[in-house]
Amino acid sequence: MRKLIQALSLCLVALMASCDSESSTVATESTMSLVKRITLQTYSQTPQDNTKRIRYYLNNQVIADTTFNHLDQWISRNVITVSGNTKSYKTFNNNNQLTFQQDLIYDTSGRLIERRDVLPYNNSKTYVYNDIEGSVTIYTTFQNQPNTPTFYLATFYFHSNGLLFKESLGADNPDIRTVTYNNLQPLSFQSTNNPNANLVYEFYPFPKPANLTIPILEMNNTMLRELSIRNVNAICNFYPFYANTTIGNFTITYQSTFNSSDYITNFTTTRVNNTSGASLTEEEIYIYN
């Protein structure tokens, strides 16, 4: 029996393979494997802007990722390749032109040590680990400038639970950003220089199924890649709960659905312009075997 849980809060959001339009979740077994995730973006007043993104998974990793337009014609595809210790993310348009490339380089223990932004920018981030201090210092190098200058960007610090919990951003008057935890569950985020960014995390009262959990190393790599610890609630091993909110002229609502084994099957975000009545609905559909 499925349990429907209405949720409410602020935004977050997330591209491959066929003109498939499946929109239901398969199976209700106690242990299931994610095989496909479909993202539908629907504009109430401009349906020509509607898109469908299909991602296929194997062992919780994306293996195919394509976005289609409102006519079910593919408009972009993401390709992930691995060569040695380098993982490359590339995006191609429907003319097969490369529009985005980012290369991630890891050390022998799997820690992220370099992020190379090739397109549309040309710079790199270097991650220097201090195991004694329990920190990672990040430097930015601009490849397309004379003498390829390098600048200090930030320092991240590890919590006793193994996860990153603090970042110091900037050299002068640094912004100290901190996440508090209860074991491995994030509780809150605070920023010394930008208190408007502070928040208290909320979660559903059950964790993700064991076979969908993400290792601590992968969570840390994701935060370092994104250069932020604030969105740790979206990548940890608990389902984030978002509350309905009004921001300026927009009302944002959320709804999540789970099956009887606590696998998420649907997550829908709706943003409504309270003046024009125009809405954007983004629906995430999870399909398991």
Secondary structure, DSSP 8 states (H G I E B T S, - for coil): --EEEEEE----------S----S-----SS--EEEEEEEEEESS-GGG-EEEEEEEETTEEEEEEEE-TTS-EEEEEEEEEETTEEEEEEEETT--EEEEEEEEE-TTS-EEEEEEEES--EEEEEEEETTTTEEEEEEEETTSTT--EEEEEEEEE-TTSSEEEEEE-SSS-EEEEEEEETTEEEEEEESS-GGG-EE--EEEEE--GGG---HHHHHHHHHHHT-STTHHHHSSEEE--B-EEETTEEEEEEEEE-TTS-EEEEEEEEEETTT--EEEEEEEEEE-
